[in-house]
Amino acid sequence: MRLLIAAFAALVFLGVLWGPAFAVALRYWRRGDARAFLQLRFLYPAQLIATVSLAFLADLLGLRNPAGLVVACTVCVSAAGAGALALLLSFSMRSNRARADRA
């Protein structure tokens, strides 16, 4: 039973961490950007490393409430990753439109 709870907690953690970035990539893919999901290869590991690093840093600094800090780190890194992906894809779509207009 403990293994099942741990697996469910891991799925919820990854869903919260990677869900917004996936939603952004899906939105741009539906708009016609075929390369939207390619950026997730780099973003997903970077988000995971950043979240774990921030959680360990908070623990090293002696901050209390480690569960709350992990949740806060996860939500902040998730929002930052989704925002960075949206900016990257919007600039990518603009440059693709400019190339198409020139041709």
N, C-alpha and C positions, 0 to 999 in steps of 0.2 A: 504493500500500500504506500509505503514511503517513496518507493521508486516512482510510482504513478504520480504522486503529488509533486515530486521533484521535476519530472518530465513536464507536467502541466505548468509548473511555475516557469520553467525554461521557455516553453512555448509562448506564454504570456509575455515574458520579458522580451523575447525576440520579436513578437508581434508589435509591441509598443515601440521598440527601438527601430524596426525596419518598416513598419506599416506606412507611416507618412511618406517616406521616400519612395516606396513602391507605388503609393497613390499618385504622387507627382509624376513618376515615370509613366504610369498608365495613362494619365491625362495627356501628357505630351505625345505618347504613342498613338492615342486616338486622334490627335490633331494632325498626325501624319509624319511625325519624326520617328523614323524607323530605328534610329540609334539611341533611343531614350533609355532602354534597359542596359545598354553597354556600360554606362557609367556606374551602375550598381555593383559591378565587379570590384570596383575600387572603394566605393562608398561604404558598403556593408562591413568589410573588415576594418576600415578606418573608424567607423562608428563603434564597433565592438571594442576595439583597442582603446579608444578615447573613453568610453564608459568605464571599462575596467580600470584604466589608469586613474581616472578621477575618483573612483571609489576607493582604490588603494591609497591615493594621496590624502583623501579625507580621513582615512583610518590612521595613516601615519601622523597626521597633524593632531590626532587625538580628539577629533570631533565626535560628539555623541550621536546616538540614534543611527546606527549604520544602515538599517533597512530604509529609513527615510532618505538618507543620503544617496543610496543606490537608486531609489525611485526618482529623486530629483536629478541625479546625473543622467539617468536614462531618458527622462523626458526632455531635458535641455539638449542633450546630444542628438536626440531624435529630431527635435525642431530645427536645430542648426543644420543637420544633414539634409533635411527636406528643403530648407531654405536655400542652402548652397546648391543643391541639385536643380531647384527651380531657376536660380540665377544662371547656372551653367547652361541649362537647356534653353532658356530664353535667349541668351546670347548666341547660342548655336543656331537656333531657328532664325534669328535676325540675320546672321551671316549667310545662312543658306538662302534666304529670301533675296538678299542683296546680290548674291552670285547668280540667282535665277533671273533677276531683273536685268543684270548686265548682259546675260547671254542672249 
